[in-house]
Amino acid sequence: MARRPVKGIGRVRKLLRRLPDAVAGEIVVELNVTGRQMNQAVLAKAPRKSGALRAGISYKVLPKSLRLQVGLLGTRKGQSKLFYGRIQDLGRKAQVVSVQRFKAGVKREYDRAGRKSGGGLTRRYLMKVRAMAPKRFVTGRYPDLRRALRENLRGTFARSLQSISGAGDE
């Protein structure tokens, strides 16, 4: 899911650190349940062409910070076989790119900037890349699931905040 800046996040984090272990455990269980549901919703909207992208979609609950992450986790922008998942999710604009073709098996040389140069270069040419509309299967909005999570956590947070403030002792 896409991250949005939240005002007063420092205060919220302090409150979360002060939560009793039992309450934090309840929240982690609820995040796991909702994480499974959100993962299924993302999988349902994901492209099905080869199945590799769908296999890379997962969810993770971070119990220390009480965060839930859903989507293409562990895939850096260009360092993974699933880098195109980000392109499919967010779309791309039409552009003309410069392409360099190299001979197979020839050791490549790099200049100071880290660009390939010489060493087996056969040709350079320009290629048109078509625009792609965003599919928003990861960064899309899932209002029903967010509403369900909010409703399920409401009672847990109310009990925990009462115990933190000491109102439950009276």
DSSP file (Angstrom, degrees, kcal/mol; ACC not computed):
  #  RESIDUE AA STRUCTURE BP1 BP2  ACC     N-H-->O    O-->H-N    N-H-->O    O-->H-N    TCO  KAPPA ALPHA  PHI   PSI    X-CA   Y-CA   Z-CA
    1    1 A M              0   0    0      0, 0.0   138,-0.2     0, 0.0     2,-0.2   0.000 360.0 360.0 360.0 153.8    0.0    0.0    0.0
    2    2 A A        -     0   0    0    138,-0.2     2,-0.3   136,-0.2     0, 0.0  -0.482 360.0-122.5 -75.6 144.4    1.1    3.5   -0.6
    3    3 A R        -     0   0    0     -2,-0.2    -1,-0.1     0, 0.0     0, 0.0  -0.664  24.3-167.0 -87.3 141.1    2.4    5.5    2.4
    4    4 A R        -     0   0    0     -2,-0.3     2,-0.1     0, 0.0     0, 0.0  -0.990  27.4-111.0-126.2 137.4    0.8    8.7    3.4
    5    5 A P        -     0   0    0      0, 0.0     2,-0.4     0, 0.0     0, 0.0  -0.429  32.2-155.1 -67.6 139.9    2.4   11.2    5.8
    6    6 A V    >   -     0   0    0     -2,-0.1     3,-1.0     0, 0.0     2,-0.2  -0.956  13.4-125.7-118.8 131.8    0.5   11.4    9.1
    7    7 A K  T 3  S+     0   0    0     -2,-0.4     0, 0.0     1,-0.2     0, 0.0  -0.553  94.6  17.4 -74.7 138.7    0.5   14.4   11.4
    8    8 A G  T 3> S+     0   0    0     -2,-0.2     4,-1.7     3,-0.1     3,-0.5   0.746  75.0 147.3  76.1  24.0    1.6   13.6   15.0
    9    9 A I  H <>  +     0   0    0     -3,-1.0     4,-2.5     1,-0.2     5,-0.2   0.820  66.0  62.4 -64.7 -29.4    3.1   10.3   14.1
   10   10 A G  H  > S+     0   0    0      1,-0.2     4,-1.9     2,-0.2    -1,-0.2   0.910 104.5  46.6 -60.8 -42.9    5.7   10.8   16.8
   11   11 A R  H  > S+     0   0    0     -3,-0.5     4,-2.2     2,-0.2    -1,-0.2   0.892 111.3  51.7 -65.9 -39.9    3.0   10.8   19.5
   12   12 A V  H  X S+     0   0    0     -4,-1.7     4,-2.5     1,-0.2    -2,-0.2   0.915 108.9  50.5 -64.1 -42.1    1.4    7.7   18.0
   13   13 A R  H  X S+     0   0    0     -4,-2.5     4,-2.0     2,-0.2    -1,-0.2   0.890 108.9  51.8 -64.0 -38.6    4.7    5.8   18.0
   14   14 A K  H  X S+     0   0    0     -4,-1.9     4,-1.3     2,-0.2    -1,-0.2   0.916 110.4  48.9 -62.9 -42.2    5.2    6.7   21.7
   15   15 A L  H  < S+     0   0    0     -4,-2.2     4,-0.5     1,-0.2     3,-0.4   0.918 109.7  51.8 -62.0 -42.7    1.8    5.4   22.5
   16   16 A L  H >< S+     0   0    0     -4,-2.5     3,-0.9     1,-0.2    -1,-0.2   0.859 106.9  53.4 -64.5 -34.3    2.4    2.2   20.6
   17   17 A R  H 3< S+     0   0    0     -4,-2.0    -1,-0.2     1,-0.2    -2,-0.2   0.808 107.8  51.7 -68.3 -28.5    5.7    1.7   22.5
   18   18 A R  T 3< S+     0   0    0     -4,-1.3    -1,-0.2    -3,-0.4    -2,-0.2   0.484  83.2 118.6 -86.9  -2.6    3.8    2.0   25.8
   19   19 A L  S <  S-     0   0    0     -3,-0.9   142,-0.1    -4,-0.5    -3,-0.0  -0.341  73.8-106.9 -63.7 141.9    1.2   -0.6   24.9
   20   20 A P     >  -     0   0    0      0, 0.0     4,-2.4     0, 0.0     3,-0.2  -0.353  28.7-114.8 -63.6 152.3    1.0   -3.6   27.1
   21   21 A D  H  > S+     0   0    0      1,-0.2     4,-2.3     2,-0.2     5,-0.1   0.854 114.6  55.3 -60.0 -36.7    2.4   -6.8   25.5
   22   22 A A  H  > S+     0   0    0      2,-0.2     4,-1.9     1,-0.2    -1,-0.2   0.908 109.7  45.7 -64.3 -41.4   -1.0   -8.5   25.6
   23   23 A V  H  > S+     0   0    0     -3,-0.2     4,-2.3     2,-0.2    -2,-0.2   0.915 111.5  51.6 -68.6 -42.8   -2.6   -5.6   23.6
   24   24 A A  H  X S+     0   0    0     -4,-2.4     4,-2.3     1,-0.2    -2,-0.2   0.887 108.6  53.0 -60.4 -37.6    0.2   -5.5   21.1
   25   25 A G  H  X S+     0   0    0     -4,-2.3     4,-2.1    -5,-0.2    -1,-0.2   0.899 107.8  50.2 -63.0 -41.3   -0.2   -9.2   20.6
   26   26 A E  H  X S+     0   0    0     -4,-1.9     4,-2.3     2,-0.2    -2,-0.2   0.908 111.0  49.2 -61.8 -42.1   -3.9   -8.7   19.9
   27   27 A I  H  X S+     0   0    0     -4,-2.3     4,-2.6     1,-0.2    -2,-0.2   0.900 109.4  51.6 -66.3 -40.3   -3.1   -6.0   17.4
   28   28 A V  H  X S+     0   0    0     -4,-2.3     4,-2.2     2,-0.2    -1,-0.2   0.904 109.8  50.0 -62.8 -41.0   -0.5   -8.2   15.6
   29   29 A V  H  X S+     0   0    0     -4,-2.1     4,-2.2     2,-0.2    -2,-0.2   0.930 112.2  47.2 -62.3 -44.8   -3.1  -11.0   15.4
   30   30 A E  H  X S+     0   0    0     -4,-2.3     4,-2.6     1,-0.2     5,-0.2   0.889 110.6  51.8 -64.9 -38.9   -5.6   -8.6   13.8
   31   31 A L  H  X S+     0   0    0     -4,-2.6     4,-2.5     1,-0.2    -1,-0.2   0.876 108.9  51.6 -64.9 -36.5   -3.0   -7.3   11.4
   32   32 A N  H  X S+     0   0    0     -4,-2.2     4,-2.1     2,-0.2    -2,-0.2   0.920 110.7  47.4 -64.2 -43.8   -2.2  -10.8   10.3
   33   33 A V  H  X S+     0   0    0     -4,-2.2     4,-1.6     1,-0.2    -2,-0.2   0.947 116.9  42.2 -62.6 -48.4   -5.8  -11.6    9.7
   34   34 A T  H  X S+     0   0    0     -4,-2.6     4,-2.8     1,-0.2     5,-0.2   0.850 110.0  59.0 -68.1 -33.5   -6.3   -8.4    7.7
   35   35 A G  H  X S+     0   0    0     -4,-2.5     4,-2.5    -5,-0.2    -1,-0.2   0.900 104.8  50.0 -60.6 -41.9   -3.0   -8.8    5.9
   36   36 A R  H  X S+     0   0    0     -4,-2.1     4,-2.0     2,-0.2    -1,-0.2   0.916 112.2  47.7 -62.2 -42.2   -4.2  -12.2    4.6
   37   37 A Q  H  X S+     0   0    0     -4,-1.6     4,-2.0     2,-0.2    -2,-0.2   0.920 113.4  46.9 -65.5 -43.7   -7.4  -10.5    3.3
   38   38 A M  H  X S+     0   0    0     -4,-2.8     4,-2.5     1,-0.2     5,-0.2   0.880 109.7  54.5 -66.2 -37.3   -5.5   -7.6    1.7
   39   39 A N  H  X S+     0   0    0     -4,-2.5     4,-2.5    -5,-0.2    -1,-0.2   0.913 108.5  48.7 -61.4 -42.6   -3.1  -10.0    0.1
   40   40 A Q  H  X S+     0   0    0     -4,-2.0     4,-1.9     2,-0.2    -1,-0.2   0.888 111.1  50.5 -64.1 -39.0   -6.0  -11.9   -1.5
   41   41 A A  H  X S+     0   0    0     -4,-2.0     4,-1.3     2,-0.2    -2,-0.2   0.904 111.6  47.0 -66.4 -40.8   -7.5   -8.7   -2.7
   42   42 A V  H  X S+     0   0    0     -4,-2.5     4,-1.1     1,-0.2     3,-0.3   0.913 111.4  51.7 -66.1 -42.2   -4.2   -7.6   -4.3
   43   43 A L  H  < S+     0   0    0     -4,-2.5     3,-0.3     1,-0.2    -1,-0.2   0.867 106.3  55.1 -61.2 -36.4   -3.7  -11.0   -5.9
   44   44 A A  H  < S+     0   0    0     -4,-1.9    -1,-0.2     1,-0.2    -2,-0.2   0.838 113.4  40.6 -67.3 -32.1   -7.2  -10.8   -7.4
   45   45 A K  H  < S+     0   0    0     -4,-1.3    -1,-0.2    -3,-0.3    -2,-0.2   0.583  93.8 106.1 -91.2 -10.2   -6.4   -7.5   -9.1
   46   46 A A  S  < S-     0   0    0     -4,-1.1     8,-0.0    -3,-0.3    -3,-0.0  -0.347  82.4 -96.2 -72.1 148.9   -2.8   -8.4  -10.2
   47   47 A P        -     0   0    0      0, 0.0     7,-0.2     0, 0.0     4,-0.2  -0.334  29.5-157.1 -61.5 146.5   -2.1   -9.2  -13.8
   48   48 A R        +     0   0    0      1,-0.1    -2,-0.0     2,-0.1    -3,-0.0   0.168  52.8 117.1-113.2  16.9   -2.2  -12.9  -14.6
   49   49 A K  S    S-     0   0    0      1,-0.2    -1,-0.1     2,-0.1     0, 0.0   0.932  97.5  -4.3 -57.9 -55.8    0.0  -13.2  -17.7
   50   50 A S  S    S-     0   0    0     -3,-0.1    -1,-0.2     0, 0.0    -2,-0.1   0.675  84.6-128.3-112.8 -22.9    2.8  -15.4  -16.4
   51   51 A G  S  > S+     0   0    0     -4,-0.2     4,-1.8     4,-0.0     5,-0.1   0.197  83.3 103.6  93.9 -16.3    2.0  -15.9  -12.7
   52   52 A A  H  > S+     0   0    0      1,-0.2     4,-1.1     2,-0.2    30,-0.1   0.902  80.8  49.8 -66.3 -39.9    5.5  -14.8  -11.6
   53   53 A L  H >4 S+     0   0    0      1,-0.2     3,-0.5     2,-0.2     4,-0.5   0.913 110.2  50.0 -65.2 -42.3    4.3  -11.4  -10.5
   54   54 A R  H >4 S+     0   0    0     -7,-0.2     3,-0.8     1,-0.2    -1,-0.2   0.842 107.0  55.7 -65.1 -33.1    1.4  -12.9   -8.5
   55   55 A A  H 3< S+     0   0    0     -4,-1.8    -1,-0.2     1,-0.2    -2,-0.2   0.773 103.4  56.3 -69.8 -24.9    3.9  -15.2   -6.9
   56   56 A G  T << S+     0   0    0     -4,-1.1    17,-0.5    -3,-0.5     2,-0.4   0.543  83.3 101.0 -84.4  -7.4    5.9  -12.2   -5.7
   57   57 A I  E <   +A   72   0A   0     -3,-0.8     2,-0.3    -4,-0.5    15,-0.2  -0.655  48.1 144.5 -82.1 128.9    3.0  -10.6   -3.9
   58   58 A S  E     -A   71   0A   0     13,-2.7    13,-2.7    -2,-0.4     2,-0.3  -0.885  37.6-127.1-149.6 179.0    3.1  -11.1   -0.1
   59   59 A Y  E     -A   70   0A   0     -2,-0.3     2,-0.4    11,-0.2    11,-0.2  -0.954  15.2-167.1-134.7 156.9    2.4   -9.4    3.2
   60   60 A K  E     -A   69   0A   0      9,-2.7     9,-3.0    -2,-0.3     2,-0.5  -0.994  10.4-151.9-146.8 135.3    4.4   -8.8    6.3
   61   61 A V  E     -A   68   0A   0     -2,-0.4     7,-0.2     7,-0.2   -33,-0.0  -0.940   9.0-153.3-107.8 126.6    3.5   -7.7    9.8
   62   62 A L  E  >> -A   67   0A   0      5,-3.0     5,-1.5    -2,-0.5     4,-1.4  -0.851   9.3-169.9 -98.8 101.3    6.2   -5.9   11.7
   63   63 A P  T  45S+     0   0    0      0, 0.0    -1,-0.2     0, 0.0   -35,-0.1   0.786  79.6  57.1 -68.3 -27.7    5.3   -6.6   15.4
   64   64 A K  T  45S+     0   0    0      1,-0.2    -2,-0.0     3,-0.1   -40,-0.0   0.917 122.6  24.6 -70.0 -41.6    7.8   -4.1   16.9
   65   65 A S  T  45S-     0   0    0     -3,-0.2    -1,-0.2     2,-0.1   -49,-0.1   0.444 103.3-126.9-100.7  -1.4    6.3   -1.1   15.0
   66   66 A L  T  <5 +     0   0    0     -4,-1.4     2,-0.3     1,-0.2    -2,-0.0   0.928  58.1 146.8  54.3  50.8    2.9   -2.6   14.6
   67   67 A R  E   < -A   62   0A   0     -5,-1.5    -5,-3.0     2,-0.0     2,-0.5  -0.871  39.9-148.9-116.4 151.4    2.9   -2.0   10.8
   68   68 A L  E     -A   61   0A   0     -2,-0.3     2,-0.4    -7,-0.2    -7,-0.2  -0.981  11.3-169.7-119.3 127.2    1.4   -4.0    8.0
   69   69 A Q  E     +A   60   0A   0     -9,-3.0    -9,-2.7    -2,-0.5     2,-0.4  -0.972   6.4 178.9-118.2 131.5    3.0   -4.1    4.5
   70   70 A V  E     +A   59   0A   0     -2,-0.4     2,-0.3   -11,-0.2   -11,-0.2  -0.996  40.8  41.0-131.4 136.0    1.3   -5.7    1.5
   71   71 A G  E    S-A   58   0A   0    -13,-2.7   -13,-2.7    -2,-0.4     2,-1.5  -0.972 103.6  -5.9 138.2-149.2    2.5   -5.9   -2.0
   72   72 A L  E >  S-A   57   0A   0     -2,-0.3     3,-0.8   -15,-0.2     2,-0.3  -0.662  74.2-175.0 -85.1  85.3    5.8   -6.6   -3.9
   73   73 A L  T 3   +     0   0    0     -2,-1.5     3,-0.1   -17,-0.5    -2,-0.1  -0.598  60.8  18.4 -88.0 142.9    8.0   -6.8   -0.8
   74   74 A G  T 3  S+     0   0    0     -2,-0.3     2,-0.7     1,-0.2    -1,-0.2   0.616  90.6 121.8  77.6  12.0   11.8   -7.3   -1.1
   75   75 A T    <   -     0   0    0     -3,-0.8    -1,-0.2     7,-0.1     5,-0.1  -0.897  48.9-156.0-112.1 105.3   11.8   -6.2   -4.7
   76   76 A R     >  -     0   0    0     -2,-0.7     4,-0.5    -3,-0.1     6,-0.1  -0.341  36.0 -95.8 -72.3 162.2   14.1   -3.2   -5.3
   77   77 A K  T  4 S+     0   0    0      1,-0.2     9,-0.2     2,-0.1     3,-0.1   0.864 111.6   0.5 -50.8 -50.8   13.3   -1.0   -8.3
   78   78 A G  T  4 S+     0   0    0      1,-0.1    -1,-0.2     6,-0.0     5,-0.1   0.333 116.4  78.7-123.5   7.8   15.8   -2.5  -10.8
   79   79 A Q  T  4 S+     0   0    0     -3,-0.1     2,-0.3     3,-0.1    -2,-0.1   0.305  83.5  68.2-102.5   9.3   17.5   -5.3   -8.8
   80   80 A S  S >< S-     0   0    0     -4,-0.5     3,-1.2    -3,-0.1     4,-0.1  -0.848  80.5-121.4-127.6 160.5   14.8   -8.0   -9.0
   81   81 A K  T 3  S+     0   0    0     -2,-0.3     3,-0.3     1,-0.2    -1,-0.1   0.689 115.4  55.4 -70.0 -16.8   13.2  -10.2  -11.6
   82   82 A L  T >   +     0   0    0      1,-0.2     3,-1.8     2,-0.1     4,-0.5   0.057  66.9 118.1-103.8  24.7    9.9   -8.5  -10.6
   83   83 A F  T X>  +     0   0    0     -3,-1.2     3,-0.9     1,-0.3     4,-0.8   0.804  68.8  65.3 -60.9 -28.0   11.0   -4.9  -11.2
   84   84 A Y  H 3> S+     0   0    0     -3,-0.3     4,-2.7     1,-0.2    -1,-0.3   0.657  82.9  76.7 -71.4 -13.8    8.3   -4.6  -13.9
   85   85 A G  H <> S+     0   0    0     -3,-1.8     4,-2.2     1,-0.2    -1,-0.2   0.886  94.2  49.8 -62.4 -38.0    5.6   -5.1  -11.2
   86   86 A R  H <> S+     0   0    0     -3,-0.9     4,-2.7    -4,-0.5     5,-0.3   0.890 110.5  50.4 -65.7 -39.7    6.2   -1.5  -10.1
   87   87 A I  H  X S+     0   0    0     -4,-0.8     4,-2.2     1,-0.2    -2,-0.2   0.918 112.6  46.1 -65.4 -43.3    5.9   -0.3  -13.7
   88   88 A Q  H  < S+     0   0    0     -4,-2.7    47,-2.1     2,-0.2    48,-0.3   0.880 115.0  47.8 -66.7 -36.4    2.7   -2.2  -14.2
   89   89 A D  H  < S+     0   0    0     -4,-2.2    47,-2.0    -5,-0.2    -2,-0.2   0.933 125.4  26.6 -69.8 -46.3    1.3   -0.9  -10.9
   90   90 A L  H  < S-     0   0    0     -4,-2.7    -2,-0.2     1,-0.2    -1,-0.2   0.579 103.3-136.9 -95.8 -11.3    2.1    2.8  -11.5
   91   91 A G     <  -     0   0    0     -4,-2.2     2,-0.3    42,-0.3    42,-0.2  -0.141  13.1-114.3  81.3 177.8    2.1    2.9  -15.3
   92   92 A R  B     -B  132   0B   0     40,-2.0    40,-2.4    -4,-0.1     2,-0.2  -0.987  15.4-118.8-150.8 156.7    4.6    4.6  -17.5
   93   93 A K        -     0   0    0     -2,-0.3     2,-0.2    38,-0.2    36,-0.0  -0.592  39.9 -94.2 -94.0 158.6    4.6    7.5  -20.0
   94   94 A A        +     0   0    0     -2,-0.2     2,-0.3    37,-0.0    36,-0.2  -0.487  59.7 154.1 -69.4 138.9    5.5    7.2  -23.7
   95   95 A Q  E     -C  129   0C   0     34,-1.9    34,-3.3    -2,-0.2     2,-0.5  -0.973  45.0-116.8-158.5 167.9    9.1    7.9  -24.3
   96   96 A V  E     -C  128   0C   0     -2,-0.3     2,-0.3    32,-0.2    32,-0.2  -0.976  35.2-168.9-114.7 123.9   12.1    7.3  -26.7
   97   97 A V  E     -C  127   0C   0     30,-2.8    30,-2.8    -2,-0.5     2,-0.5  -0.823  22.4-121.4-115.6 153.1   15.0    5.5  -25.1
   98   98 A S  E     -C  126   0C   0     -2,-0.3     2,-0.4    28,-0.2    28,-0.2  -0.811  30.3-162.1 -92.5 128.7   18.5    4.9  -26.3
   99   99 A V  E     -C  125   0C   0     26,-3.4    26,-2.2    -2,-0.5     2,-0.5  -0.907   8.3-159.8-116.0 138.4   19.4    1.1  -26.5
  100  100 A Q  E     -C  124   0C   0     -2,-0.4     2,-0.4    24,-0.2    24,-0.2  -0.976   8.3-157.7-116.2 127.9   22.9   -0.4  -26.7
  101  101 A R  E     -C  123   0C   0     22,-2.9    21,-2.6    -2,-0.5    22,-1.3  -0.891  10.6-167.0-107.3 135.8   23.2   -3.9  -28.0
  102  102 A F  E     -C  121   0C   0     -2,-0.4    19,-0.2    19,-0.2     2,-0.2  -0.848  26.2-104.7-120.0 154.1   26.3   -6.0  -27.1
  103  103 A K    >   -     0   0    0     17,-2.6     3,-1.0    -2,-0.3     2,-0.2  -0.505  44.8-107.0 -71.0 144.9   27.8   -9.3  -28.5
  104  104 A A  T 3  S+     0   0    0      1,-0.2     3,-0.1    -2,-0.2    -1,-0.1  -0.517  98.2  17.1 -74.4 140.7   27.2  -12.3  -26.2
  105  105 A G  T 3  S+     0   0    0      1,-0.2     2,-0.4    -2,-0.2    -1,-0.2   0.423  90.5 123.9  83.1  -1.1   30.2  -13.6  -24.3
  106  106 A V    <   -     0   0    0     -3,-1.0    -1,-0.2    14,-0.1     2,-0.2  -0.802  67.7-115.1 -95.8 132.8   32.4  -10.5  -24.7
  107  107 A K        -     0   0    0     -2,-0.4     2,-0.3    -3,-0.1    -1,-0.0  -0.461  33.8-133.2 -66.3 129.7   33.6   -8.9  -21.5
  108  108 A R        -     0   0    0     -2,-0.2     2,-0.3    12,-0.1    11,-0.1  -0.600  11.0-144.4 -89.3 146.3   32.1   -5.4  -21.1
  109  109 A E  E     -D  117   0D   0      8,-0.8     8,-2.8    -2,-0.3     2,-0.4  -0.803  10.9-153.2-105.8 150.5   34.2   -2.4  -20.3
  110  110 A Y  E     -D  116   0D   0     -2,-0.3     6,-0.2     6,-0.2     2,-0.1  -0.953   6.2-138.9-125.1 143.5   32.8    0.5  -18.1
  111  111 A D    >   -     0   0    0      4,-2.3     3,-1.8    -2,-0.4     6,-0.0  -0.223  44.9 -82.4 -87.4-174.0   33.8    4.1  -18.1
  112  112 A R  T 3  S+     0   0    0      1,-0.3    -1,-0.0     2,-0.1    -2,-0.0   0.809 129.1  55.2 -62.4 -30.8   34.2    6.3  -14.9
  113  113 A A  T 3  S-     0   0    0      2,-0.1    -1,-0.3     1,-0.0    -3,-0.0   0.502 119.8-107.9 -81.6  -2.5   30.5    6.9  -14.6
  114  114 A G  S <  S+     0   0    0     -3,-1.8     2,-0.2     1,-0.3    -2,-0.1   0.589  73.2 139.5  88.4  10.1   29.8    3.2  -14.6
  115  115 A R        -     0   0    0      1,-0.1    -4,-2.3     0, 0.0    -1,-0.3  -0.609  59.4-105.4 -88.0 148.9   28.3    3.1  -18.1
  116  116 A K  E     +D  110   0D   0     -2,-0.2     2,-0.3    -6,-0.2    -6,-0.2  -0.483  47.1 171.9 -69.3 139.9   29.0    0.3  -20.6
  117  117 A S  E     -D  109   0D   0     -8,-2.8    -8,-0.8    -2,-0.2     0, 0.0  -0.995  43.5 -25.0-150.2 148.0   31.4    1.3  -23.3
  118  118 A G  S    S+     0   0    0     -2,-0.3     3,-0.3   -10,-0.1    -9,-0.1  -0.141  82.5 104.4  55.0-146.5   33.3   -0.4  -26.1
  119  119 A G  S    S-     0   0    0      1,-0.2   -10,-0.1   -11,-0.1   -13,-0.1   0.837 107.8 -14.4  41.8  68.5   34.0   -4.1  -25.6
  120  120 A G  S    S+     0   0    0      1,-0.3   -17,-2.6   -18,-0.1     2,-0.4   0.531  86.1 155.7  93.1   6.4   31.6   -5.9  -27.8
  121  121 A L  E     +C  102   0C   0     -3,-0.3    -1,-0.3   -19,-0.2   -19,-0.2  -0.542  13.5 175.9 -69.1 121.9   29.2   -3.1  -28.6
  122  122 A T  E     -     0   0C   0    -21,-2.6     2,-0.3    -2,-0.4    -1,-0.2   0.860  56.7 -24.2 -95.5 -44.2   27.5   -3.9  -31.9
  123  123 A R  E     -C  101   0C   0    -22,-1.3   -22,-2.9     2,-0.0     2,-0.4  -0.994  44.3-140.1-164.8 161.1   25.1   -1.0  -32.3
  124  124 A R  E     +C  100   0C   0     -2,-0.3     2,-0.3   -24,-0.2   -24,-0.2  -0.964  29.9 161.4-122.5 142.2   23.1    1.8  -30.6
  125  125 A Y  E     -C   99   0C   0    -26,-2.2   -26,-3.4    -2,-0.4     2,-0.4  -0.977  36.9-106.6-154.2 166.1   19.6    2.8  -31.6
  126  126 A L  E     -C   98   0C   0     -2,-0.3     2,-0.4   -28,-0.2   -28,-0.2  -0.780  31.0-167.1 -98.0 141.4   16.5    4.6  -30.4
  127  127 A M  E     -C   97   0C   0    -30,-2.8   -30,-2.8    -2,-0.4     2,-0.4  -0.992  17.3-131.5-131.6 135.1   13.4    2.7  -29.4
  128  128 A K  E     -C   96   0C   0     -2,-0.4     2,-0.5   -32,-0.2   -32,-0.2  -0.703  17.8-158.2 -84.6 133.6    9.9    4.0  -28.8
  129  129 A V  E     -C   95   0C   0    -34,-3.3   -34,-1.9    -2,-0.4     2,-0.1  -0.961  16.1-132.4-112.7 124.3    8.3    2.8  -25.6
  130  130 A R        -     0   0    0     -2,-0.5     2,-0.1   -36,-0.2   -34,-0.0  -0.355  25.4-102.2 -74.3 154.4    4.5    2.9  -25.5
  131  131 A A        -     0   0    0    -37,-0.1     2,-0.4    -2,-0.1   -38,-0.2  -0.417  32.8-154.8 -71.0 150.5    2.6    4.4  -22.6
  132  132 A M  B     -B   92   0B   0    -40,-2.4   -40,-2.0    -2,-0.1     3,-0.1  -0.994  13.3-128.9-131.4 126.6    1.1    2.0  -20.1
  133  133 A A        -     0   0    0     -2,-0.4   -42,-0.3   -42,-0.2     2,-0.1  -0.452  36.3-101.8 -70.5 144.4   -1.9    2.9  -18.0
  134  134 A P        -     0   0    0      0, 0.0   -45,-0.2     0, 0.0   -44,-0.2  -0.441  24.4-162.8 -69.0 139.6   -1.5    2.2  -14.3
  135  135 A K        -     0   0    0    -47,-2.1   -46,-0.2    -2,-0.1   -45,-0.1   0.690  16.4-156.3 -92.9 -22.8   -3.2   -1.0  -13.0
  136  136 A R        +     0   0    0    -47,-2.0     4,-0.4   -48,-0.3   -47,-0.1   0.835  40.8 143.8  51.7  42.6   -3.0    0.0   -9.4
  137  137 A F  S    S+     0   0    0      2,-0.1   -92,-0.2   -92,-0.1   -91,-0.1   0.768  80.4  24.9 -81.1 -24.6   -3.2   -3.5   -8.0
  138  138 A V  S    S+     0   0    0    -93,-0.1  -136,-0.2   -52,-0.1   -68,-0.1   0.829 130.4  38.5-100.1 -48.7   -0.8   -2.7   -5.1
  139  139 A T  S    S+     0   0    0   -138,-0.2  -137,-0.2     2,-0.1    -2,-0.1   0.384  92.7 114.8 -87.0   5.3   -1.2    1.1   -4.6
  140  140 A G  S    S-     0   0    0     -4,-0.4     2,-0.4     1,-0.1  -138,-0.2  -0.156  74.0 -98.5 -69.5 169.0   -4.9    1.0   -5.2
  141  141 A R        -     0   0    0   -140,-0.1    -1,-0.1     1,-0.0    -2,-0.1  -0.726  29.1-173.0 -91.5 138.6   -7.4    1.9   -2.6
  142  142 A Y     >  +     0   0    0     -2,-0.4     4,-2.2     1,-0.1     5,-0.2  -0.666  12.7 168.3-126.9  74.3   -9.1   -0.9   -0.7
  143  143 A P  H  > S+     0   0    0      0, 0.0     4,-2.4     0, 0.0     5,-0.2   0.841  72.9  54.6 -63.8 -35.1  -11.8    1.0    1.3
  144  144 A D  H  > S+     0   0    0      1,-0.2     4,-2.1     2,-0.2     5,-0.1   0.923 111.8  44.0 -64.8 -43.0  -13.7   -2.1    2.5
  145  145 A L  H  > S+     0   0    0      2,-0.2     4,-2.3     1,-0.2    -1,-0.2   0.886 113.6  50.2 -70.3 -37.9  -10.6   -3.8    3.9
  146  146 A R  H  X S+     0   0    0     -4,-2.2     4,-2.5     2,-0.2    -1,-0.2   0.905 111.1  49.8 -64.6 -40.1   -9.4   -0.6    5.6
  147  147 A R  H  X S+     0   0    0     -4,-2.4     4,-2.4    -5,-0.2    -2,-0.2   0.908 110.3  50.0 -65.1 -41.5  -12.9   -0.1    7.1
  148  148 A A  H  X S+     0   0    0     -4,-2.1     4,-2.3     2,-0.2    -2,-0.2   0.912 111.8  48.0 -63.6 -42.6  -12.9   -3.7    8.4
  149  149 A L  H  X S+     0   0    0     -4,-2.3     4,-2.2     2,-0.2    -2,-0.2   0.917 111.3  50.6 -63.4 -43.2   -9.5   -3.3   10.0
  150  150 A R  H  X S+     0   0    0     -4,-2.5     4,-1.3     1,-0.2    -2,-0.2   0.919 111.9  47.2 -61.7 -43.9  -10.4    0.0   11.6
  151  151 A E  H  X S+     0   0    0     -4,-2.4     4,-0.7     1,-0.2    -1,-0.2   0.902 112.9  48.7 -65.0 -41.0  -13.6   -1.5   13.1
  152  152 A N  H  X S+     0   0    0     -4,-2.3     4,-0.6     1,-0.2    -1,-0.2   0.848 115.3  44.0 -69.5 -33.0  -11.8   -4.6   14.4
  153  153 A L  H  X S+     0   0    0     -4,-2.2     4,-2.8    -5,-0.2     5,-0.3   0.651  93.6  81.8 -85.2 -15.1   -9.0   -2.5   16.0
  154  154 A R  H  X S+     0   0    0     -4,-1.3     4,-2.1     1,-0.2    -1,-0.2   0.923  95.1  42.7 -58.2 -47.9  -11.3    0.1   17.5
  155  155 A G  H  X S+     0   0    0     -4,-0.7     4,-2.2     2,-0.2    -1,-0.2   0.889 114.0  52.0 -66.2 -39.2  -12.2   -2.0   20.6
  156  156 A T  H  X S+     0   0    0     -4,-0.6     4,-2.3     1,-0.2    -2,-0.2   0.927 111.7  45.9 -63.4 -45.4   -8.6   -3.1   21.1
  157  157 A F  H  X S+     0   0    0     -4,-2.8     4,-2.8     2,-0.2     5,-0.2   0.886 110.0  54.2 -66.2 -38.1   -7.3    0.5   21.0
  158  158 A A  H  X S+     0   0    0     -4,-2.1     4,-1.8    -5,-0.3    -2,-0.2   0.940 111.7  44.6 -61.4 -46.4  -10.0    1.7   23.3
  159  159 A R  H  X S+     0   0    0     -4,-2.2     4,-1.9     1,-0.2    -2,-0.2   0.909 115.3  47.9 -63.2 -42.2   -9.1   -0.9   25.9
  160  160 A S  H  X S+     0   0    0     -4,-2.3     4,-2.2     1,-0.2    -2,-0.2   0.899 110.3  50.1 -70.0 -39.4   -5.4   -0.3   25.6
  161  161 A L  H  X S+     0   0    0     -4,-2.8     4,-2.4     1,-0.2     6,-0.3   0.857 109.6  52.6 -67.4 -33.5   -5.6    3.5   25.8
  162  162 A Q  H  X>S+     0   0    0     -4,-1.8     5,-1.3    -5,-0.2     6,-1.3   0.907 110.6  47.3 -65.3 -40.8   -7.8    3.1   29.0
  163  163 A S  H  <5S+     0   0    0     -4,-1.9    -2,-0.2     2,-0.2    -1,-0.2   0.872 113.0  49.0 -69.9 -34.7   -5.1    0.9   30.5
  164  164 A I  H  <5S+     0   0    0     -4,-2.2    -2,-0.2     1,-0.2    -1,-0.2   0.917 112.7  46.5 -68.0 -43.6   -2.3    3.3   29.6
  165  165 A S  H  <5S-     0   0    0     -4,-2.4    -1,-0.2    -5,-0.2    -2,-0.2   0.665 111.3-120.7 -75.5 -14.3   -4.1    6.3   30.9
  166  166 A G  T ><5S+     0   0    0     -4,-1.0     3,-0.9    -5,-0.2     4,-0.4   0.556  77.9 124.0  88.0   6.8   -5.0    4.5   34.2
  167  167 A A  G > < +     0   0    0     -5,-1.3     3,-0.5    -6,-0.3    -4,-0.2   0.752  67.4  61.6 -72.4 -22.5   -8.7    5.0   33.7
  168  168 A G  G 3  S+     0   0    0     -6,-1.3    -1,-0.2     1,-0.2    -5,-0.1   0.663  92.3  66.7 -77.3 -13.9   -9.2    1.2   33.9
  169  169 A D  G <         0   0    0     -3,-0.9    -1,-0.2    -7,-0.3    -2,-0.2   0.766 360.0 360.0 -76.6 -25.5   -7.9    1.1   37.5
  170  170 A E    <         0   0    0     -3,-0.5    -1,-0.2    -4,-0.4    -2,-0.1   0.465 360.0 360.0 -80.1 360.0  -10.7    3.1   39.0
